[in-house]
Amino acid sequence: MTATIARRGTRATLVIRDARVLDPAAGVDARTDVYVEKGVITRVGKVGKSAAETVIEAAGRLLVPGFVDLHAHLRTPGREDEEDIASGTAAAAAGGYVTICAMPNTDPVVDREAVLASLIEDAEKDAAVRVAFLGSISLGLQGERLSEMWDLAAAGAVAFTDDGRPVSDSGLLRSAFQAAAMVDLPLSLHCEDLALSAGGVMNEGEVSAQLGLTGWPCSAEAADVARSLEIALYEGGRIHIAHLSCRRSLEAVRSARAAGAAVTCETTPHHLVLTDEAVRGLDTSFKMNPPLRTEDERRALIEALADGAIDCVATDHAPHAPQEKETPFEEAAFGVIGLETAFPVLNTALVETGELPLERLILAMSTSPARIFGLPVPAVTEGEEANLALIDTESEYRIDPSTFRSRSRNSAFTGMAVRGRVELTLAAGRLAYRNGL
């Protein structure tokens, strides 16, 4: 069982006509029509004019499997002023996402079946797209005792994480792998050696030294990645490395895979596009966890995404109230939002520049993440439920957070000129978002 929920409503019947249909996993790349009847794709091919009352004229547009995000913060329960299920999933739909995975570092923490059950009930009422929930690894994220992992799995958790905090106790981490194996779910790990990162507010390097800010070295991530992988390999556990940001971490992942570890990993749009040079102006929109790294580290991430060493892109969508960001850099909260900007930013910065094939980006944002957590895999295939995103790849605009569906505005890409606007999202067979058509 997975806690993937979509809002109740009418299942769509429509024709999307004359789009470029691109589904790399299915081997589809053709200019054609797609007919959706009562939420199910019934034809990929030319469709007669009378097939449906609603016809979307999509010449020049790109139709792809909808996106899946393994790492988002919906801030509910506890901080609904920053985000809630309705606003977060509306933002997701506007970004072309059909499924998002919500982190458990809420108030209360999702460490008990009752908390998860309540969230699932809320998602059934309020979600615009599917929501999958992760349970915490430890009770209260304290890293001392395991959460109710068995009960959480039975209630619908798709993975376990203490995201935002590492599981520093190696014995507890070993026990977590053993418990997760019993329910055949992965651990998604925030890897950080707290003794090495202590007090750090940005990447440790030339920029931090010039600004006089306490640095956070790549070794803090890489050392904990190596430790976690060693334990996972020994236990035969499934491990997913969250928001990977460093070359040495990648080397550890490659080595562990070669040794037989069941390891997957993600990186984020901001780590793929930005570097610590962005911090020079002390804009807190560029303060995130892990921090923005150097150009060399960014290049390593792009290369690894291109060759498949990095499995997928996740947004780490982290909404914050204005007062949490409108403070001196050292005191500001870590985190940025990203559900509504991920595709246009990556399409512009990586695909349009020739650094990453469009096909690889689609796989990394859709098929691959869905498979990692065992979620429904979006596909432009006859007989499949409609989970689709229609994108105008020629649309040029500047990112303006005032237009976001999210309740928060803490974007790292404000004012960036991008190309690629989501115009239509079908999630779980229902119309989740439509704009400009």
Buried (B, 14 or more C-beta within 10 A) or exposed (E): EBBBBBBEEEBBBBBBBBBBBBBBBBEBEEEBBBBBBEBBBBBBEEBEEEBBEEBBEBEEBBBBBBBBBBBBBBBBBEBBEBBBBBBBBBBBBBBBBBBBBBBBBBEEBBBBBEBBBBBBEBBBEBBBBBBBBBBBBBBEBEBEEBBBBBBBBEBBBBBBBBBBBBBBBEEBBBBBBBBBBEBEBBBBBBBBBEEBBEEBBBBBBEBBEEBEBBBBBBBBBBBBBBBBBBBBBEBEBBBBBBBBBBBBBBBBBBBBBEEEBBBBBBBBBBBBBBBBBBBEEBBBBBBBBBBBBBEEBBBBBBBBBBEEBBBBBBBBBBBBBEEBBEEEBBEBBBBBBBBBBBBBBBBBBBBBEEBBEBBBBBBBBBBBBBBBBBBBBBBBBEEBBBBBBBBBBEBEEEBEBEEBBBBBBBBBBBEBEBBBBBBBBBBBBBBBBBEEE
